[in-house]
């Protein structure tokens, strides 16, 4: 039997269906592409924020340059890029980049002025740029004090690179200061000398006593290395305990008198403690908790123990603090505290 031809309206329906399907596929591809672009942009923004919080300026620069490829006229991104160049001690690059921008504001003016000022200070002091440190001065430190600080810091840097088998990608930022206004954000109790708050802040007067400043610089630089090795916040007791283990200045101190500080106090910034005797407790208990951790593998060499510590803190990002401690050392923060506090 001969088949009858389908009605014309069926052909129209098929044609409309094909067109609709093609439009739907095209629209889907457009939406999917836009969603992918949005996802990539959000990922780069998150990466930049994370790198900036960790003072990983090279990482931050890479994220910013990728974002600027998408939106080259974004003034907020341009300002941040100028800032990352400044933070890397690339003062000439910072000044040159600002000169290419077609706008000016107070923040850009500050970065340009500060870059020129630091270049002038280094020239006047006759100090070549340090290989691993970016130095900022407040007041009029002597050339000898600056060179001595950099010399000790470079020795400490090499020692910590060997100890942790880790080489930071970014330069460390050092502030040699004379007035309290350069101690950083927030009030500092009297017992605080040098401090690390993203920058190594060192009072120039400290450089007059070698027996004091050498362990202090090793201590604060250890904090800088810990920050460089992981972008995750490391509990204060662990951070301070390892720094004391490295500087070696308190390893033989006797147990301080009085009740043990709570575990909560040991994860709260120590600079918030105004009483010197209570601060001594916080440091002593932190060191003892870390010493117990390192004793769990008594047959390991010091180098192996510090490598294990590095692996542990780098796992904080994906596993959390206590899960990583249990995996690497078989203990939790609370169990360590109980062993020391009893």
C-alpha positions as CSV (number, residue, x, y, z in Angstrom):
1,X,0.0,0.0,0.0
2,X,1.3,3.4,-0.9
3,X,2.0,5.6,2.1
4,X,0.2,8.9,2.2
5,X,2.3,12.1,2.4
6,X,2.2,13.7,5.9
7,X,0.2,16.9,6.1
8,X,2.1,20.2,5.5
9,X,1.5,21.3,9.1
10,X,3.5,18.4,10.3
11,X,6.5,19.6,8.4
12,X,6.0,23.0,9.9
13,X,5.9,21.5,13.4
14,X,9.0,19.5,12.8
15,X,10.8,22.6,11.4
16,X,9.7,24.7,14.4
17,X,10.8,21.9,16.7
18,X,14.3,21.8,15.1
19,X,14.6,25.6,15.3
20,X,13.5,25.6,19.0
21,X,15.9,22.7,19.8
22,X,18.7,24.6,18.1
23,X,17.9,27.8,20.0
24,X,17.6,25.9,23.2
25,X,21.0,24.3,22.7
26,X,22.6,27.6,21.8
27,X,21.0,29.3,24.8
28,X,22.2,26.5,27.0
29,X,25.7,26.8,25.7
30,X,25.6,30.6,26.3
31,X,24.3,30.2,29.8
32,X,26.8,27.4,30.6
33,X,29.6,29.6,29.2
34,X,28.6,32.6,31.3
35,X,28.2,30.4,34.4
36,X,31.7,29.0,33.8
37,X,33.1,32.5,33.4
38,X,31.4,33.6,36.7
39,X,32.7,30.5,38.5
40,X,36.2,31.2,37.2
41,X,36.0,34.8,38.3
42,X,34.7,33.9,41.7
43,X,37.5,31.3,42.1
44,X,40.1,34.0,41.2
45,X,38.6,36.4,43.7
46,X,38.6,33.8,46.5
47,X,42.2,32.9,45.6
48,X,43.3,36.6,45.7
49,X,41.6,37.1,49.1
50,X,43.2,34.0,50.5
51,X,46.6,34.9,49.2
52,X,46.3,38.5,50.5
53,X,45.3,37.3,53.9
54,X,48.3,35.1,54.0
55,X,50.6,37.9,52.7
56,X,51.5,35.6,49.7
57,X,51.9,38.5,47.3
58,X,53.2,36.6,44.3
59,X,50.1,34.4,44.5
60,X,47.9,37.5,44.9
61,X,49.6,39.1,41.9
62,X,48.9,36.1,39.7
63,X,45.2,36.1,40.6
64,X,45.0,39.9,40.0
65,X,46.6,39.7,36.6
66,X,44.2,36.9,35.6
67,X,41.2,39.0,36.8
68,X,42.5,42.1,34.9
69,X,42.6,40.1,31.7
70,X,38.8,39.8,32.1
71,X,38.2,43.4,33.2
72,X,41.3,45.5,32.3
73,X,39.7,48.8,33.3
74,X,38.7,47.8,36.8
75,X,40.2,50.5,39.0
76,X,39.9,48.4,42.2
77,X,41.9,45.6,40.7
78,X,44.5,48.1,39.4
79,X,44.9,49.6,42.8
80,X,45.4,46.2,44.4
81,X,48.0,45.2,41.7
82,X,50.0,48.3,42.5
83,X,49.8,47.3,46.2
84,X,51.1,43.8,45.5
85,X,54.0,45.2,43.6
86,X,54.8,47.5,46.6
87,X,54.5,44.6,49.0
88,X,57.1,42.6,47.0
89,X,59.6,45.5,47.4
90,X,59.3,46.1,43.6
91,X,59.1,49.8,44.2
92,X,60.3,50.8,40.7
93,X,57.7,48.5,39.2
94,X,55.0,49.9,41.5
95,X,55.9,53.5,40.5
96,X,56.0,52.6,36.8
97,X,52.7,50.8,36.9
98,X,50.9,53.7,38.6
99,X,52.2,56.0,35.9
100,X,50.4,53.8,33.2
101,X,47.0,54.3,34.9
102,X,44.6,57.0,33.7
103,X,43.3,58.0,37.2
104,X,44.7,59.0,40.5
105,X,43.4,58.7,44.1
106,X,44.8,59.0,47.6
107,X,45.8,55.3,47.8
108,X,47.8,55.4,44.6
109,X,49.4,58.6,45.7
110,X,50.4,56.9,49.0
111,X,51.9,53.9,47.3
112,X,53.9,56.0,44.9
113,X,55.1,58.4,47.7
114,X,56.0,55.5,50.0
115,X,57.9,53.6,47.3
116,X,60.0,56.6,46.5
117,X,60.6,57.2,50.2
118,X,61.9,53.7,50.8
119,X,64.1,53.8,47.7
120,X,65.6,57.0,49.0
121,X,66.1,55.6,52.6
122,X,67.9,52.5,51.3
123,X,70.1,54.7,49.1
124,X,70.9,57.1,52.0
125,X,71.8,54.3,54.4
126,X,73.9,52.6,51.7
127,X,72.1,49.3,52.1
128,X,71.7,46.9,49.3
129,X,68.4,45.1,49.2
130,X,68.3,42.0,51.2
131,X,67.9,38.7,49.4
132,X,64.9,37.5,51.5
133,X,63.7,40.6,53.4
134,X,62.0,43.8,52.6
135,X,63.0,46.4,55.2
136,X,61.1,49.5,56.3
137,X,62.6,52.0,58.7
138,X,61.0,54.4,61.2
139,X,63.1,57.1,62.8
140,X,66.8,57.1,62.0
141,X,68.3,53.7,62.8
142,X,72.1,53.4,62.4
143,X,73.4,51.6,59.4
144,X,75.1,49.1,61.7
145,X,71.8,48.2,63.4
146,X,70.1,47.7,60.1
147,X,72.9,45.6,58.7
148,X,73.2,43.5,61.9
149,X,69.4,42.8,61.9
150,X,69.5,41.7,58.3
151,X,72.6,39.6,58.9
152,X,71.0,37.7,61.7
153,X,67.7,37.4,59.9
154,X,69.5,35.9,56.8
155,X,71.2,33.4,59.0
156,X,67.9,32.5,60.7
157,X,66.3,32.3,57.3
158,X,68.8,29.8,55.9
159,X,68.5,27.7,59.1
160,X,64.7,27.6,58.9
161,X,64.8,26.7,55.2
162,X,66.9,23.7,56.0
163,X,64.9,22.8,59.1
164,X,61.5,22.8,57.3
165,X,62.8,22.0,53.8
166,X,60.8,25.0,52.7
167,X,61.7,28.1,50.8
168,X,59.1,30.9,51.0
169,X,58.1,32.4,47.7
170,X,57.7,35.9,49.0
171,X,60.1,38.2,50.8
172,X,59.6,38.7,54.5
173,X,58.6,42.2,55.6
174,X,60.6,43.7,58.4
175,X,59.9,47.0,60.2
176,X,62.7,48.5,62.3
177,X,61.0,51.0,64.5
178,X,61.7,53.4,67.3
179,X,58.3,54.8,68.3
180,X,55.4,52.8,69.6
181,X,53.2,53.9,66.7
182,X,55.0,51.4,64.5
183,X,54.3,48.4,66.8
184,X,51.3,47.5,64.7
185,X,47.6,47.5,65.2
186,X,46.2,47.6,68.7
187,X,47.8,48.2,72.1
188,X,50.7,46.0,73.2
189,X,51.4,45.1,76.8
190,X,54.8,46.1,78.3
191,X,56.2,42.6,78.1
192,X,56.0,42.5,74.3
193,X,59.2,43.3,72.4
194,X,59.5,42.2,68.7
195,X,56.3,40.9,67.2
196,X,55.1,39.2,64.0
197,X,51.7,40.4,62.8
198,X,52.2,39.7,59.1
199,X,55.3,41.9,59.4
200,X,58.4,41.3,61.6
201,X,58.3,44.4,63.8
202,X,61.6,44.9,65.6
203,X,62.4,47.7,68.0
204,X,65.8,49.2,67.0
205,X,66.9,49.3,70.7
206,X,66.8,45.5,70.7
207,X,69.8,45.4,68.5
208,X,72.1,46.6,71.3
209,X,72.1,43.2,73.0
210,X,73.1,40.2,71.0
211,X,72.1,37.6,73.6
212,X,68.6,39.0,73.5
213,X,68.0,39.8,69.9
214,X,69.3,36.6,68.2
215,X,66.7,34.3,69.8
216,X,64.0,36.9,69.4
217,X,64.7,37.2,65.7
218,X,64.7,33.4,65.3
219,X,61.4,33.2,67.2
220,X,59.6,35.8,65.2
221,X,60.9,34.6,61.9
222,X,59.6,31.1,62.7
223,X,56.1,32.6,62.9
224,X,56.7,34.1,59.5
225,X,57.7,30.7,58.1
226,X,54.7,29.0,59.6
227,X,52.4,31.6,57.9
228,X,54.2,31.0,54.6
229,X,53.9,27.2,54.9
230,X,50.1,27.3,55.3
231,X,47.4,29.8,54.7
232,X,45.3,28.3,57.5
233,X,45.4,29.9,60.9
234,X,47.5,27.8,63.3
235,X,46.5,27.6,66.9
236,X,48.5,30.0,69.1
237,X,49.8,27.4,71.4
238,X,51.2,25.4,68.5
239,X,52.6,28.5,66.8
240,X,54.3,29.9,69.9
241,X,55.4,26.4,71.1
242,X,57.3,25.7,67.9
243,X,58.8,29.2,67.8
244,X,60.2,28.6,71.3
245,X,61.5,25.2,70.3
246,X,63.4,26.9,67.5
247,X,64.8,29.9,69.4
248,X,65.8,27.7,72.3
249,X,65.6,30.5,74.9
250,X,62.9,28.9,77.2
251,X,63.3,25.1,76.8
252,X,64.7,24.6,80.3
253,X,62.4,27.0,82.2
254,X,60.7,25.5,85.3
255,X,56.9,25.1,85.5
256,X,55.4,28.5,86.5
257,X,53.5,28.8,89.7
258,X,49.7,28.7,89.8
259,X,46.8,27.0,87.9
260,X,47.2,26.1,84.3
261,X,45.7,28.4,81.7
262,X,42.6,27.0,79.9
263,X,42.9,25.6,76.4
264,X,40.8,28.5,75.3
265,X,43.4,31.0,76.7
266,X,46.0,29.1,74.7
267,X,44.3,29.7,71.4
268,X,43.6,33.4,72.1
269,X,46.2,36.0,71.0
270,X,48.8,36.2,73.8
271,X,49.3,39.9,73.4
272,X,45.8,40.4,74.9
273,X,47.3,39.3,78.3
274,X,48.5,42.4,80.1
275,X,50.1,40.5,83.1
276,X,53.6,39.3,82.6
277,X,53.2,36.3,84.9
278,X,50.2,35.1,83.0
279,X,52.0,35.6,79.7
280,X,54.8,33.4,81.0
281,X,52.3,30.7,81.7
282,X,50.9,30.8,78.2
283,X,54.3,30.5,76.7
284,X,55.4,27.7,79.0
285,X,52.4,25.5,78.5
286,X,52.5,26.1,74.7
287,X,56.1,24.9,74.6
288,X,55.3,21.8,76.8
289,X,52.4,20.8,74.6
290,X,54.6,21.0,71.5
291,X,57.5,19.1,73.2
292,X,55.1,16.2,73.9
293,X,54.1,16.2,70.2
294,X,57.7,15.9,69.2
295,X,58.4,13.2,71.7
296,X,55.8,10.9,70.1
297,X,58.5,10.0,67.6
298,X,61.5,9.9,69.8
299,X,63.6,7.9,67.3
300,X,63.3,10.6,64.7
301,X,66.0,13.2,64.0
302,X,65.2,16.9,64.7
303,X,65.0,17.5,60.9
304,X,62.5,14.6,60.5
305,X,60.4,16.0,63.4
306,X,60.2,19.4,61.9
307,X,59.3,18.0,58.5
308,X,56.5,16.0,60.2
309,X,55.3,19.2,61.8
310,X,55.2,21.0,58.5
311,X,53.2,18.2,57.0
312,X,50.8,18.3,59.9
313,X,50.0,22.0,59.7
314,X,49.7,21.9,55.9
315,X,47.0,19.2,56.4
316,X,45.0,21.7,58.6
317,X,43.5,23.1,55.4
318,X,41.7,19.9,54.3
319,X,41.5,18.0,57.6
320,X,41.1,20.5,60.3
321,X,43.4,20.9,63.4
322,X,42.5,18.0,65.6
323,X,42.0,15.5,62.8
324,X,45.5,16.3,61.4
325,X,47.0,16.2,64.9
326,X,45.4,12.7,65.5
327,X,46.7,11.5,62.1
328,X,50.3,12.7,62.5
329,X,50.7,12.5,66.3
330,X,47.9,10.4,67.6
331,X,46.6,13.2,69.9
332,X,44.2,16.1,70.0
333,X,44.7,19.6,71.3
334,X,42.6,18.7,74.4
335,X,44.6,15.6,75.1
336,X,47.9,17.5,74.9
337,X,46.5,20.2,77.2
338,X,45.4,17.5,79.7
339,X,48.8,15.9,79.8
340,X,50.5,19.2,80.5
341,X,47.9,20.7,82.8
342,X,47.5,17.8,85.2
